Amino acid sequence: MAYDLVLSLESAGMPLGYLNLVFHAHLPYVRHPEYPEFLEEQWLFEAISETYLPLIRVLDGLERDRIPFRLTLSVTPTLAGMLADPLLQDRYEARLQKLTELADREVERTRWEPEFHPLALLHREQFGQARDIYQSCGRNPLQAFSRHQAAGGLEIIGCAATHALLPTLMAQPGAVRAQIEQGCREHERHFGSRPRGMWLPECGFAPGLDQILADCGVGFAFVDTHGVLLANPMPRQGVYAPLRCPGSGLVVAARDLESSRQVWSRMEGYPGDPAYRDFYRDIGFDLDLDYVRPYLVGQGARMMLGIKYHRITGPGDKKLPYEPAVALERVGEHAAHFISSRESQVGFLAESMDGKPALITAPYDAELFGHWWHEGPLWVDQVFRQLACGRGVIEPITMPLYLQEYPNPQFAMPGYSTWGEGGYCAFWLNGHNDWIYPHIHAVTERMKALAEAHPEPSPLIRRALNQAARECLLLQSSDWPFILTTGAHAEYAAKRVRDHTLNFLTLESSIRHRDLDVEALARIEALNNPFPDLDYRIFETRSVTRI
């Protein structure tokens, strides 16, 4: 029976399945003009050099060689705002110049170390490539991504304004609407149109969220596996076909566990292969402190500098020198294994798909590719190249293209769910971070009251209301509870929660008492300045679509 279905799909010129590859690009809003350098700003600079620019290089190469590709990329509003910010652009270029100087020194230092000297040369070349790509896209990677979207290979989708974990805000639907609507507006500001789809922060879904998304014009979103497996009614094809939410019409696709495990898993995933570059062996920790001190932020504590000479090798501390040629060969093998696994998967599923190709949705954090897994962008390149030269059993696709072909998904309501440990918000709501939620909910409720109490404010009051709304949105970010749970940079996350709460309460008091300090307002605006077109009225009860 399955063989007959395979033949019928092949005779119709259809693949057995589609690969829906989704990358989620996000960083919390970190911008500190009050300091000449700031440690946490390095999160952005590392991601630009190691993930976003290498990904652009891969997409440019595929386009140049006329290799067809389909990739979905979510770009969060906080990340987009930082990538487009002139201050951070200047600081990134300065940081890149500093690391290039270090790479030059490394070329000299390793001249008589044959196992490391070629790697030092390679690092210097890679920093130069990063500089060239950055300049070619006008110092803003969003421009390059937009060009690939216009060419049809890339589907850029949106996200909630500050990556808030939306299920934890469902008791205050106005807050959810504000996050989604502001996310859509920021997407339009950066990319010229509202997003057709949206990445739900932490894949967090709750029934009722679908209607708010649909009201804001969002057509599709992604959830974790059990969100669809526990849908009502039970989905006929599990996670291998999207669902349409009753009433709202929002289409939802779920993560495929098998493809996820092959890339994500610490024990089984490709990034842990002994031939790949070891993320943790970095000269910022390996070399003499006095030598690397000029390249540390504020010449302070040791930190990653992005120059690494060792491969993973094994679980112990003893690491062998990195061999790029061996790693590249392994990349090709892993891309071939991934494709072969997907082909076997869709072949096995064929009989249960009612004559339609299976949809394999494979979402990952974009920063895995290049930052955490150095060879990740090369793997992406190989996946698309090998698919283009393959048997056509599986083809890459995006959700809009899939829905053009198959516009009538099964109606069902996904269940409450997130990805991450436990699958139900546990990583973002636990004993390490639960203290922040009373602040979030109280500030959100007070922001709603402020918005409704000031329908026609003066220009100065309007400025203060807009800044209060920024502070509220920044407070709601899921990054702060995440960091508090991991423990790394926990003091910074706690300070951000306190600062945004205090800023909001200060502004609220000044607004209500009509005693605004213009200089104090300007200082807060200069420190926390995302969403320049923000309209505080998104927090009003009435529908956001009327604003």
PASETI-592752 format. One record per residue (C-alpha): residue in one letter; z, y, x. Coordinates in pm, whole numbers, plus 50000, padded with zeros to 5 digits. Example, Ala and Ser with C-alpha at 12.3 -4.5 7.8 and 13.67 -1.06 7.14 Angstrom:
// residues 2
> code z y x
> A 50780 49550 51230
> S 50714 49894 51367
//
This chain:
// residues 547
> code z y x
> M 50000 50000 50000
> A 50098 50247 50278
> Y 49778 50160 50466
> D 49568 50243 50156
> L 49744 50582 50126
> V 49676 50655 50492
> L 49308 50576 50444
> S 49288 50793 50132
> L 49445 51092 50309
> E 49219 51047 50610
> S 48909 51019 50391
> A 49009 51344 50220
> G 49026 51514 50560
> M 49402 51562 50529
> P 49664 51485 50794
> L 49943 51241 50718
> G 50193 51518 50777
> Y 50257 51876 50883
> L 50487 52008 51154
> N 50668 52320 51035
> L 50809 52456 51361
> V 51058 52740 51305
> F 51230 52948 51575
> H 51525 53168 51483
> A 51555 53469 51718
> H 51887 53648 51682
> L 52146 53837 51882
> P 52439 54044 51756
> Y 52405 54421 51771
> V 52546 54512 52110
> R 52477 54862 52239
> H 52725 55069 52437
> P 52591 55407 52547
> E 52945 55513 52635
> Y 52928 55293 52949
> P 52667 55297 53226
> E 52655 54915 53211
> F 52806 54670 52966
> L 52849 54297 53017
> E 52758 54185 52666
> E 52431 54381 52678
> Q 52319 54115 52926
> W 52282 53875 52630
> L 51980 54077 52522
> F 51838 54120 52872
> E 51862 53748 52949
> A 51696 53659 52620
> I 51409 53903 52684
> S 51340 53766 53033
> E 51401 53399 52962
> T 51292 53348 52600
> Y 51095 53627 52431
> L 50860 53720 52717
> P 50791 53354 52814
> L 50718 53278 52448
> I 50471 53568 52437
> R 50310 53431 52752
> V 50271 53089 52586
> L 50120 53236 52268
> D 49886 53456 52470
> G 49771 53152 52668
> L 49710 52946 52356
> E 49510 53231 52204
> R 49312 53280 52526
> D 49223 52909 52540
> R 49147 52898 52168
> I 49417 52640 52100
> P 49515 52657 51732
> F 49887 52700 51668
> R 50114 52770 51375
> L 50465 52888 51444
> T 50729 53058 51231
> L 50956 53309 51405
> S 51249 53480 51240
> V 51347 53808 51402
> T 51678 53943 51280
> P 51714 54316 51209
> T 51984 54356 51475
> L 51762 54199 51739
> A 51458 54399 51629
> G 51658 54719 51645
> M 51776 54646 51999
> L 51429 54548 52121
> A 51291 54879 51990
> D 51579 55094 52121
> P 51475 55332 52406
> L 51822 55323 52567
> L 51825 54943 52585
> Q 51461 54938 52696
> D 51551 55164 52988
> R 51853 54953 53070
> Y 51653 54631 53058
> E 51395 54770 53300
> A 51671 54884 53534
> R 51834 54541 53517
> L 51503 54367 53580
> Q 51441 54589 53883
> K 51785 54504 54019
> L 51728 54130 53981
> T 51385 54163 54141
> E 51556 54323 54441
> L 51795 54027 54451
> A 51501 53785 54432
> D 51344 53963 54731
> R 51666 53916 54925
> E 51672 53551 54826
> V 51321 53499 54961
> E 51449 53621 55298
> R 51780 53437 55284
> T 51618 53100 55209
> R 51332 53136 55456
> W 51467 52848 55667
> E 51574 52635 55371
> P 51260 52441 55272
> E 51419 52289 54960
> F 51509 52634 54818
> H 51256 52880 54963
> P 50969 52784 54726
> L 51211 52826 54436
> A 51309 53171 54559
> L 50941 53264 54569
> L 50898 53126 54219
> H 51188 53334 54085
> R 51040 53648 54238
> E 50705 53567 54077
> Q 50869 53507 53738
> F 51051 53841 53748
> G 50718 54007 53826
> Q 50553 53829 53532
> A 50834 53944 53304
> R 50782 54303 53416
> D 50406 54282 53359
> I 50435 54129 53010
> Y 50705 54378 52913
> Q 50487 54670 53015
> S 50180 54522 52845
> C 50356 54515 52508
> G 50479 54874 52536
> R 50832 54769 52639
> N 50876 54613 52295
> P 50815 54238 52243
> L 50787 54304 51869
> Q 50444 54454 51931
> A 50318 54133 52088
> F 50465 53921 51809
> S 50306 54149 51550
> R 49968 54105 51713
> H 49997 53726 51696
> Q 50100 53750 51331
> A 49792 53962 51259
> A 49579 53697 51432
> G 49721 53429 51202
> G 49903 53197 51441
> L 50251 53340 51392
> E 50449 53389 51071
> I 50731 53639 51127
> I 51009 53612 50871
> G 51317 53823 50810
> C 51691 53777 50796
> A 51999 53939 50648
> A 52073 54281 50796
> T 52351 54182 51036
> H 52327 53803 51011
> A 52617 53779 50766
> L 52717 53431 50651
> L 52607 53487 50292
> P 52803 53205 50119
> T 53129 53374 50228
> L 53018 53692 50048
> M 52910 53534 49720
> A 53224 53659 49545
> Q 53077 54006 49607
> P 52710 53970 49509
> G 52648 54338 49582
> A 52729 54272 49947
> V 52478 53986 49955
> R 52213 54208 49794
> A 52284 54481 50047
> Q 52248 54240 50340
> I 51921 54095 50210
> E 51764 54419 50090
> Q 51847 54603 50412
> G 51709 54308 50606
> C 51382 54335 50414
> R 51361 54711 50467
> E 51419 54678 50841
> H 51154 54408 50860
> E 50910 54644 50692
> R 51003 54925 50931
> H 50933 54711 51237
> F 50644 54493 51115
> G 50475 54701 50846
> S 50552 54484 50542
> R 50842 54310 50374
> P 50891 53949 50484
> R 50741 53665 50283
> G 51026 53439 50389
> M 51377 53470 50522
> W 51601 53283 50760
> L 51941 53237 50597
> P 52205 53311 50863
> E 52358 52984 50985
> C 52134 52817 50721
> G 52402 52922 50472
> F 52308 52865 50109
> A 52498 52878 49781
> P 52359 52851 49427
> G 52295 53203 49299
> L 52179 53324 49638
> D 51828 53216 49545
> Q 51807 53472 49263
> I 51918 53757 49489
> L 51657 53657 49748
> A 51387 53640 49483
> D 51489 53979 49340
> C 51433 54126 49687
> G 51085 53973 49703
> V 51164 53681 49934
> G 50947 53378 49857
> F 51091 53102 50076
> A 51388 53018 50296
> F 51531 52733 50503
> V 51850 52531 50457
> D 52019 52249 50642
> T 51946 51886 50561
> H 52231 51815 50322
> G 52157 52132 50127
> V 51845 51958 49991
> L 51971 51600 49996
> L 52253 51709 49763
> A 52024 51915 49539
> N 52036 51885 49162
> P 51837 51692 49053
> M 51799 51459 49350
> P 51474 51540 49536
> R 51209 51270 49514
> Q 51087 51314 49872
> G 51416 51411 50034
> V 51372 51678 50300
> Y 51002 51600 50350
> A 50880 51829 50073
> P 51011 52172 49973
> L 51196 52246 49650
> R 51158 52535 49406
> C 51482 52676 49266
> P 51488 52680 48883
> G 51487 53029 48736
> S 51437 53226 49057
> G 51132 53041 49190
> L 51254 53064 49552
> V 51108 52781 49762
> V 51346 52607 50002
> A 51264 52371 50291
> A 51524 52168 50478
> R 51577 52072 50839
> D 51456 51728 50950
> L 51737 51556 51138
> E 51522 51330 51354
> S 51311 51605 51511
> S 51622 51819 51543
> R 51813 51552 51732
> Q 51534 51499 51985
> V 51552 51863 52093
> W 51910 51972 52012
> S 52125 51671 52097
> R 52332 51700 52414
> M 52317 51324 52466
> E 51966 51239 52344
> G 51778 51570 52351
> Y 51502 51657 52595
> P 51683 51956 52754
> G 51940 51722 52911
> D 51683 51533 53118
> P 51789 51505 53487
> A 51459 51658 53604
> Y 51511 51988 53421
> R 51669 52296 53572
> D 52048 52310 53548
> F 52156 52612 53343
> Y 52507 52627 53490
> R 52420 52622 53864
> D 52347 52988 53924
> I 52370 53189 54245
> G 52603 53429 54067
> F 52865 53158 54109
> D 52727 52961 54404
> L 52686 53232 54668
> D 52936 53451 54850
> L 53091 53711 54622
> D 53024 54002 54857
> Y 52654 53906 54865
> V 52609 53900 54485
> R 52858 54177 54402
> P 52597 54459 54388
> Y 52414 54268 54113
> L 52714 54198 53891
> V 52769 54426 53592
> G 53004 54696 53713
> Q 53027 54494 54036
> G 53294 54299 53852
> A 53352 53932 53774
> R 53101 53662 53863
> M 52829 53606 53607
> M 52491 53437 53560
> L 52216 53616 53752
> G 51927 53395 53641
> I 51839 53253 53982
> K 51898 52878 53986
> Y 51799 52622 54247
> H 51923 52290 54113
> R 51824 52034 53853
> I 52057 51867 53609
> T 52054 51545 53817
> G 52340 51380 53628
> P 52685 51437 53481
> G 52863 51496 53813
> D 52901 51811 54023
> K 52652 51699 54289
> K 52310 51843 54202
> L 51972 51790 54366
> P 51724 52072 54430
> Y 51499 52158 54139
> E 51140 52033 54160
> P 50911 52232 53927
> A 50621 51985 53950
> V 50843 51695 53843
> A 50987 51903 53559
> L 50638 52001 53442
> E 50531 51638 53432
> R 50840 51557 53227
> V 50755 51841 52985
> G 50421 51676 52912
> E 50589 51341 52857
> H 50845 51489 52621
> A 50582 51678 52422
> A 50383 51354 52387
> H 50696 51166 52280
> F 50781 51433 52022
> I 50431 51419 51871
> S 50424 51039 51875
> S 50761 51031 51699
> R 50638 51269 51431
> E 50322 51063 51381
> S 50528 50747 51335
> Q 50759 50936 51103
> V 50486 51064 50871
> G 50315 50725 50874
> F 50637 50562 50759
> L 50683 50829 50489
> A 50327 50815 50354
> E 50395 50568 50074
> S 50676 50779 49927
> M 50499 51118 49930
> D 50298 51089 49605
> G 49973 51130 49794
> K 50076 51451 49975
> P 50131 51488 50349
> A 50495 51495 50454
> L 50635 51829 50569
> I 50850 51800 50883
> T 51056 52119 50911
> A 51194 52159 51262
> P 51407 52475 51302
> Y 51575 52575 51629
> D 51744 52877 51781
> A 51467 53054 51972
> E 51700 53117 52266
> L 51716 52743 52332
> F 51361 52772 52464
> G 51372 52936 52806
> H 51731 53058 52820
> W 51930 52738 52771
> W 51633 52506 52835
> H 51428 52665 53111
> E 51126 52444 53046
> G 51138 52496 52670
> P 50845 52743 52648
> L 50630 52502 52852
> W 50723 52227 52605
> V 50612 52447 52314
> D 50283 52509 52493
> Q 50231 52138 52550
> V 50315 52045 52191
> F 50041 52271 52054
> R 49789 52173 52321
> Q 49846 51803 52267
> L 49833 51842 51888
> A 49497 52019 51924
> C 49362 51728 52131
> G 49522 51459 51918
> R 49410 51236 51636
> G 49485 51482 51357
> V 49763 51264 51216
> I 49995 51564 51210
> E 49906 51933 51217
> P 50115 52249 51263
> I 50165 52467 50957
> T 50373 52752 50817
> M 50532 52770 50474
> P 50281 53017 50322
> L 49991 52796 50430
> Y 50163 52484 50299
> L 50231 52648 49964
> Q 49867 52752 49936
> E 49774 52385 49949
> Y 50068 52251 49748
> P 50192 52531 49521
> N 50402 52323 49281
> P 50715 52186 49452
> Q 50975 51988 49261
> F 51228 52204 49076
> A 51582 52149 49202
> M 51880 52360 49308
> P 52001 52304 49666
> G 52370 52255 49723
> Y 52623 52475 49900
> S 52568 52418 50271
> T 52541 52555 50625
> W 52440 52404 50951
> G 52696 52368 51229
> E 53007 52156 51258
> G 53120 52022 50922
> G 52819 52164 50737
> Y 53024 52387 50502
> C 53109 52711 50687
> A 53390 52547 50886
> F 53277 52694 51217
> W 53285 53045 51072
> L 53598 53011 50860
> N 53894 52845 51030
> G 54229 52916 51191
> H 54069 53102 51480
> N 53894 53363 51268
> D 54025 53359 50911
> W 54218 53681 50973
> I 53894 53884 50968
> Y 53789 53799 50611
> P 54046 54010 50423
> H 53917 54307 50623
> I 53554 54221 50546
> H 53611 54183 50173
> A 53834 54491 50143
> V 53588 54713 50332
> T 53298 54576 50128
> E 53473 54652 49799
> R 53564 55002 49915
> M 53206 55065 50029
> K 53083 54973 49681
> A 53334 55216 49528
> L 53229 55492 49766
> A 52861 55443 49684
> E 52919 55455 49309
> A 53147 55759 49336
> H 52884 55970 49515
> P 52551 55964 49331
> E 52444 56309 49457
> P 52628 56388 49782
> S 52574 56685 50010
> P 52368 56619 50325
> L 52680 56590 50541
> I 52857 56356 50300
> R 52538 56151 50278
> R 52540 56111 50657
> A 52898 55991 50646
> L 52824 55751 50358
> N 52528 55605 50545
> Q 52743 55558 50856
> A 53017 55394 50650
> A 52755 55153 50517
> R 52647 55074 50876
> E 53005 54998 50975
> C 53045 54774 50670
> L 52728 54579 50747
> L 52818 54541 51116
> L 53164 54417 51021
> Q 53007 54144 50805
> S 52817 53986 51097
> S 52865 53610 51136
> D 52864 53656 51514
> W 53224 53774 51527
> P 53380 53464 51363
> F 53143 53245 51565
> I 53257 53398 51894
> L 53621 53381 51790
> T 53581 53007 51730
> T 53408 52936 52061
> G 53665 53142 52252
> A 53408 53293 52492
> H 53412 53676 52467
> A 53673 53642 52190
> E 53844 53968 52286
> Y 53515 54152 52248
> A 53454 54004 51902
> A 53805 54090 51786
> K 53761 54444 51912
> R 53434 54480 51723
> V 53606 54370 51400
> R 53886 54620 51454
> D 53653 54903 51556
> H 53417 54868 51260
> T 53711 54844 51019
> L 53878 55152 51168
> N 53553 55348 51174
> F 53493 55269 50810
> L 53846 55364 50701
> T 53826 55690 50898
> L 53497 55780 50734
> E 53619 55677 50390
> S 53924 55899 50418
> S 53719 56194 50538
> I 53466 56150 50256
> R 53730 56129 49985
> H 53925 56427 50117
> R 53615 56632 50200
> D 53743 56700 50552
> L 53465 56559 50764
> D 53479 56627 51138
> V 53113 56673 51230
> E 53168 56598 51599
> A 53367 56281 51523
> L 53094 56167 51281
> A 52827 56228 51546
> R 53024 56020 51799
> I 53042 55723 51561
> E 52672 55763 51474
> A 52582 55761 51844
> L 52782 55444 51910
> N 52672 55237 51610
> N 52321 55343 51519
> P 52124 55051 51372
> F 51910 55098 51063
> P 51809 55463 51098
> D 51664 55464 50746
> L 51970 55308 50583
> D 52049 55433 50232
> Y 52414 55377 50137
> R 52309 55325 49773
> I 52218 54962 49848
> F 52588 54899 49784
> E 52569 55027 49426
> T 52599 54774 49145
> R 52255 54849 49003
> S 51956 54648 49124
> V 51848 54729 49478
> T 51485 54713 49373
> R 51533 55038 49177
> I 51628 55242 49486
//
